């Protein structure tokens, strides 16, 4: 059993990197980059990127899509590499450094350099995903089978605390920008560079405690990269030996797609269907961040009593109820949207934390990073399915409410498949110790 000090160091990386996903991705960069592109658009509202014409409003989602596609390609290589290098700490630090520096450089993105901002976002997001693969691979090394749910939940919870704390400060700066004599665009740039700085500084704190987990053998280099690519092929073949693990991964693909789609579309739904102003959306995001802290810790404790799968299944029922609640929220009633945000926050961190800890029990030793690379792709690379279903439903029905309700299918299908996964068989197939409760 690893010491609490090492576990706290591991939590600290969640505390560090969450500033990027909240301040940069969720709130500030999308509107800022889109506004810059719109300023440079022609009379038809189009811009040209590498000779390709596109609507200015499409730049940010296209950039995110490209970064996700690159992650699908690179994360398996990163995972296999992390399983063979001597120092995962150096690898984690390298990706965090690359991502945080790319984020800080966004400070210099203005109207004339908006395409540079798009490139920096691709670099930062790919580095972010790569670092998460390495970070997740530590979980089996720092927690026993019976500790796994609690440790994973604390990591998620501290992530929401870190991301929410910086976001709160940045939102306060943005809302008071004019009163203190600075432009809103400058406040946005300060907020973005603060997220990169936060990511880097707290990563350094995390790395100091994780160095003790470095391996006695392994190295970086061309020969290791060749071994990595060969190992990917072998792992793909060996994955068939773990049918229950694969079944869990498919269940996760389904219900996580529902989670990611709800998160991605909540703001659009609030603005277009519920007619709520931007200030209400920002407050709702803050509510999610801080309630998710309590939710992750609470569901982690519940898992210790009832078992992680039962708690995870209950959380999917709550997700289903949240979607139904969204359908019935009246227009221009922010209080109900805040309640919905609190309900989502309650199960958001817990459902993700318990999914991670369950998966960590079902993967073979010495191949953790490779399997977590697939897990990360499942979290990020397939999230287009839910948004596609939403768009198709919107096209056929013309109703945002009906379309949001269609997302229930992901939680029901994922939950039914999860209920059929033989968790203990999966753990035994992977050759891992059995926890007291699952």
C-alpha positions in Angstrom: 0.0 0.0 0.0 1.4 3.4 -1.0 1.7 6.3 1.4 -0.9 9.0 1.7 1.8 11.4 0.6 2.1 9.8 -2.8 -1.7 9.7 -3.2 -1.9 13.4 -2.3 0.8 14.1 -5.0 -1.4 12.2 -7.5 -4.5 14.1 -6.5 -2.6 17.3 -7.1 -2.3 16.7 -10.9 -6.1 16.6 -11.1 -6.1 19.9 -9.2 -3.6 21.3 -11.7 -5.0 20.3 -15.1 -8.7 21.0 -14.4 -8.0 24.7 -14.8 -7.5 24.1 -18.5 -10.7 22.2 -19.0 -12.8 24.7 -17.0 -11.4 28.1 -17.6 -10.1 27.6 -21.2 -12.3 24.9 -22.8 -15.6 25.3 -21.0 -15.9 29.1 -20.6 -13.5 31.6 -22.1 -11.6 30.4 -25.2 -14.6 29.3 -27.4 -16.4 32.7 -27.4 -13.0 34.6 -27.6 -11.6 32.6 -30.5 -15.0 32.7 -32.3 -15.2 36.5 -31.9 -11.7 37.0 -33.3 -12.6 34.8 -36.3 -15.8 36.8 -36.9 -13.9 40.0 -36.9 -11.8 38.7 -39.8 -14.6 37.1 -41.7 -15.7 38.3 -45.1 -19.1 39.7 -45.9 -20.6 36.2 -46.0 -19.3 35.4 -42.5 -16.6 33.0 -43.8 -12.9 32.7 -43.0 -10.2 30.7 -44.8 -8.0 28.3 -42.9 -5.2 26.7 -44.9 -7.2 27.6 -48.0 -10.4 25.9 -46.6 -13.4 28.2 -46.4 -15.6 27.8 -43.3 -18.1 29.8 -41.2 -16.3 31.8 -38.6 -18.5 30.2 -35.9 -17.2 26.8 -37.0 -13.5 27.5 -36.1 -13.7 26.5 -32.4 -15.7 23.2 -32.8 -13.6 22.2 -35.8 -10.4 22.8 -33.8 -11.7 20.7 -31.0 -12.7 18.0 -33.4 -9.2 17.9 -35.0 -7.6 17.7 -31.6 -9.8 14.8 -30.6 -9.0 13.0 -33.9 -5.3 13.5 -33.2 -5.8 12.0 -29.7 -7.4 8.9 -31.2 -4.2 8.4 -33.2 -1.6 9.4 -30.6 -3.0 8.3 -27.2 -2.5 4.5 -27.9 1.2 5.3 -28.7 1.4 7.4 -25.5 -0.1 4.6 -23.5 2.2 1.9 -24.7 5.2 4.3 -24.3 4.2 5.0 -20.7 4.2 1.3 -19.9 7.8 1.0 -21.0 9.6 4.1 -20.0 11.7 4.2 -16.8 10.2 7.6 -15.7 6.5 8.1 -16.2 7.0 11.2 -14.1 9.2 12.8 -16.8 6.7 11.8 -19.4 3.8 13.2 -17.4 5.8 16.4 -16.8 6.7 16.7 -20.5 3.1 16.6 -21.6 2.0 19.0 -18.9 4.8 21.4 -19.8 3.8 21.3 -23.5 0.1 21.8 -22.8 0.6 24.6 -20.2 3.1 26.5 -22.3 0.8 26.3 -25.3 -2.1 27.6 -23.1 0.0 30.5 -21.8 1.0 31.5 -25.4 -2.7 32.0 -26.1 -2.2 35.3 -24.3 -0.7 36.6 -27.5 -3.6 35.6 -29.7 -5.4 38.6 -31.2 -7.5 39.3 -34.3 -4.5 38.9 -36.7 -3.3 35.7 -35.1 -6.5 33.8 -34.4 -5.4 30.9 -36.6 -2.3 30.6 -34.3 -4.7 30.4 -31.4 -6.4 27.5 -33.1 -3.1 25.7 -33.5 -2.2 26.3 -29.9 -5.5 24.8 -28.8 -4.8 21.6 -30.8 -1.4 21.3 -29.2 -2.7 22.0 -25.7 -5.7 19.6 -25.9 -3.6 16.7 -27.3 -1.0 17.3 -24.6 -3.8 17.4 -22.0 -5.3 14.1 -23.2 -1.8 12.5 -23.3 -1.0 13.6 -19.8 -4.3 12.1 -18.5 -3.4 8.7 -19.9 -0.1 8.7 -18.0 -1.8 10.1 -14.9 -4.5 7.5 -14.9 -2.0 4.7 -15.3 -0.6 5.5 -11.8 -3.9 4.5 -10.1 -3.2 0.7 -9.7 0.2 1.6 -8.3 -1.0 4.0 -5.6 -4.1 2.2 -4.3 -5.0 -1.3 -3.3 -8.1 -2.9 -4.8 -10.2 -1.8 -1.8 -8.8 1.7 -1.9 -9.3 2.3 -5.6 -12.8 3.9 -5.4 -12.0 6.3 -2.6 -8.7 7.4 -4.2 -10.2 7.9 -7.7 -13.1 9.9 -6.2 -10.7 12.1 -4.2 -8.8 12.8 -7.4 -11.9 13.9 -9.3 -13.1 15.9 -6.3 -9.8 17.8 -6.0 -9.9 18.4 -9.7 -13.3 20.1 -9.4 -12.0 22.2 -6.5 -9.0 23.4 -8.4 -10.8 24.1 -11.7 -13.7 25.7 -9.9 -11.5 27.9 -7.7 -9.6 29.4 -10.5 -12.7 29.7 -12.6 -14.4 31.7 -9.8 -11.5 34.1 -9.7 -11.5 34.5 -13.5 -15.2 35.0 -13.7 -14.9 37.7 -11.0 -12.2 39.4 -13.0 -14.2 39.2 -16.3 -17.4 40.6 -14.7 -15.6 43.5 -13.0 -13.2 44.2 -16.0 -14.8 47.5 -17.1 -15.2 48.8 -13.6 -11.4 48.4 -12.9 -10.5 49.9 -16.2 -9.5 46.9 -18.4 -11.1 45.6 -21.6 -13.1 42.3 -21.4 -10.8 40.8 -24.1 -7.8 41.6 -21.9 -9.5 39.9 -18.9 -10.1 36.8 -21.1 -6.4 36.7 -22.1 -5.4 37.1 -18.4 -7.8 34.3 -17.5 -6.4 31.9 -20.1 -2.8 32.5 -19.2 -3.6 32.0 -15.5 -5.0 28.6 -16.4 -1.7 27.6 -18.1 0.3 29.0 -15.2 -1.9 27.1 -12.7 -1.5 23.9 -14.7 2.3 24.2 -14.7 2.9 25.3 -11.1 0.7 22.6 -9.5 2.1 19.9 -11.8 5.5 20.6 -10.4 4.1 20.0 -6.9 2.6 16.7 -8.1 5.7 15.5 -9.8 7.9 15.8 -6.7 5.8 13.2 -4.9 5.4 10.8 -7.9 9.1 10.3 -8.6 9.2 7.3 -6.2 7.1 5.3 -8.6 9.6 5.4 -11.4 10.8 2.0 -12.7 14.2 0.5 -12.3 14.3 -0.3 -16.0 13.2 1.3 -19.2 14.3 4.3 -21.3 13.2 6.8 -23.9 14.5 6.6 -27.4 13.9 5.3 -30.9 14.4 1.6 -29.9 11.7 2.0 -27.2 9.4 3.7 -29.7 9.7 0.6 -32.0 9.0 -1.6 -29.0 6.0 0.6 -28.2 4.4 0.2 -31.7 5.0 -3.6 -31.6 3.4 -3.8 -28.1 0.3 -2.0 -29.4 -0.3 -4.8 -31.9 0.2 -7.4 -29.3 -2.1 -5.6 -26.8 -4.8 -5.4 -29.5 -4.7 -9.1 -30.0 -4.6 -9.9 -26.2 -7.6 -7.7 -25.5 -9.8 -10.5 -26.7 -8.7 -12.5 -23.6 -10.7 -10.0 -21.4 -14.3 -10.1 -22.8 -15.8 -8.7 -19.6 -13.4 -5.8 -19.6 -14.4 -5.1 -23.2 -18.1 -5.3 -22.3 -17.5 -2.8 -19.6 -15.7 -0.5 -22.0 -18.7 -0.6 -24.4 -21.1 0.2 -21.6 -18.8 3.1 -20.7 -18.8 4.3 -24.3 -22.6 4.5 -24.2 -23.3 6.2 -20.9 -20.3 8.4 -21.0 -21.4 9.6 -24.4 -24.6 10.7 -22.8 -22.7 12.5 -20.0 -20.4 14.3 -22.4 -23.3 15.3 -24.7 -25.3 16.7 -21.8 -22.2 18.7 -20.7 -21.5 19.9 -24.3 -25.1 21.0 -25.0 -26.2 22.3 -21.7 -25.1 25.9 -22.5 -26.7 25.9 -25.9 -29.9 24.4 -24.6 -30.0 27.1 -21.9 -29.3 30.0 -24.3 -31.6 28.9 -27.2 -34.4 27.0 -25.6 -34.6 28.4 -22.1 -33.5 32.0 -23.2 -31.1 32.4 -20.3 -28.3 35.1 -20.4 -24.6 34.3 -20.4 -24.3 35.3 -16.7 -26.7 32.5 -15.7 -24.8 29.9 -17.7 -21.5 30.9 -16.0 -23.1 30.7 -12.6 -24.5 27.2 -13.5 -21.0 26.1 -14.4 -19.6 27.3 -11.1 -22.5 25.4 -9.3 -21.5 22.2 -11.2 -17.9 22.6 -10.2 -18.4 22.9 -6.5 -21.3 20.5 -6.1 -19.2 17.9 -8.1 -16.5 18.1 -5.4 -19.0 17.0 -2.8 -20.7 14.6 -5.1 -17.4 12.8 -6.0 -16.4 12.4 -2.4 -20.0 11.3 -1.3 -20.3 8.7 -4.1 -16.8 7.4 -3.3 -17.9 6.8 0.3 -21.2 5.2 -0.8 -19.2 2.8 -3.0 -17.3 1.6 0.0 -20.6 0.6 1.6 -22.8 -0.6 -1.3 -20.2 -1.3 -4.0 -19.1 0.8 -6.9 -21.2 -0.8 -9.6 -24.5 -0.3 -7.6 -23.6 3.3 -6.9 -22.6 3.8 -10.5 -25.9 2.3 -11.7 -27.9 4.6 -9.3 -25.9 7.6 -10.7 -27.1 6.7 -14.3 -30.7 6.7 -13.0 -30.1 10.2 -11.7 -28.6 11.2 -15.0 -31.8 9.9 -16.7 -33.9 12.0 -14.3 -31.8 15.0 -15.0 -32.5 14.8 -18.7 -36.2 14.4 -18.0 -36.0 17.4 -15.7 -34.3 19.5 -18.4 -37.2 18.7 -20.8 -39.7 20.2 -18.3 -37.8 23.4 -17.3 -39.8 26.5 -18.2 -38.3 29.3 -20.3 -36.5 32.1 -18.5 -36.6 30.4 -15.1 -33.0 30.4 -14.0 -33.7 28.9 -10.6 -34.7 25.6 -12.2 -31.6 25.6 -14.4 -29.5 26.1 -11.2 -31.2 23.1 -9.6 -30.5 21.0 -12.7 -26.8 22.1 -12.5 -26.6 21.0 -8.9 -28.2 17.7 -9.7 -25.7 17.1 -12.5 -22.8 18.1 -10.3 -23.9 15.6 -7.7 -23.4 12.7 -10.0 -20.9 14.1 -12.5 -17.7 13.6 -10.6 -18.8 10.4 -8.9 -19.9 8.6 -12.0 -16.6 9.4 -13.7 -14.5 8.6 -10.7 -16.1 5.2 -10.1 -15.9 4.3 -13.8 -12.2 5.0 -13.7 -11.6 2.9 -10.5 -13.7 0.0 -11.8 -11.8 0.0 -15.1 -8.5 0.0 -13.3 -9.5 -3.2 -11.5 -10.1 -5.0 -14.8 -6.9 -4.3 -16.8 -3.7 -6.4 -16.8 -0.7 -5.3 -14.8 2.2 -3.6 -16.7 -0.3 -2.6 -19.5 -2.3 0.0 -17.5 -1.4 3.0 -19.6 -2.2 1.2 -22.9 -5.7 0.3 -21.6 -6.2 3.7 -20.1 -5.3 5.2 -23.6 -8.3 3.3 -25.0 -10.4 4.4 -22.0 -9.4 8.0 -22.7 -10.3 7.7 -26.4 -13.7 6.2 -25.3 -14.2 9.3 -23.2 -13.2 11.8 -25.8 -13.2 10.2 -29.2 -16.7 8.9 -29.4 -18.6 11.9 -27.9 -19.7 12.8 -31.4 -22.4 10.1 -31.3 -24.6 11.8 -28.8 -24.3 15.2 -30.4 -25.0 13.6 -33.8 -28.2 12.0 -32.4 -29.2 15.3 -30.9 -28.7 17.1 -34.2 -30.6 14.4 -36.1 -33.5 14.6 -33.6 -33.5 18.4 -33.9 -33.6 18.2 -37.7 -36.5 15.7 -37.6 -38.5 17.3 -34.8 -37.4 20.9 -34.8 -37.6 20.8 -31.0 -34.7 21.2 -28.6 -36.7 19.7 -25.8 -37.5 16.5 -27.7 -33.9 16.3 -28.8 -32.4 16.6 -25.3 -34.9 13.9 -24.1 -33.5 11.5 -26.8 -30.3 11.3 -24.9 -31.9 9.1 -22.3 -31.2 6.1 -24.5 -27.5 6.4 -23.8 -28.0 6.1 -20.0 -30.5 3.3 -20.3 -28.5 1.2 -22.8 -25.2 1.8 -20.9 -26.7 1.0 -17.6 -28.3 -2.2 -18.8 -25.1 -3.4 -20.3 -23.1 -2.4 -17.2 -25.5 -4.5 -15.1 -24.6 -7.5 -17.2 -20.8 -7.1 -16.8 -19.3 -9.8 -14.5 -16.9 -7.5 -12.7 -15.3 -10.2 -10.6 -14.7 -12.4 -13.6 -13.1 -9.4 -15.4 -10.8 -8.8 -12.4 -9.9 -12.5 -12.3 -9.2 -12.6 -16.1 -6.8 -9.6 -15.6 -5.0 -11.4 -12.8 -5.8 -8.7 -10.2 -6.7 -8.9 -6.5 -10.4 -8.9 -5.7 -11.8 -6.0 -3.7 -14.2 -6.7 -0.9 -17.1 -4.9 -2.7 -17.8 -4.2 -6.3 
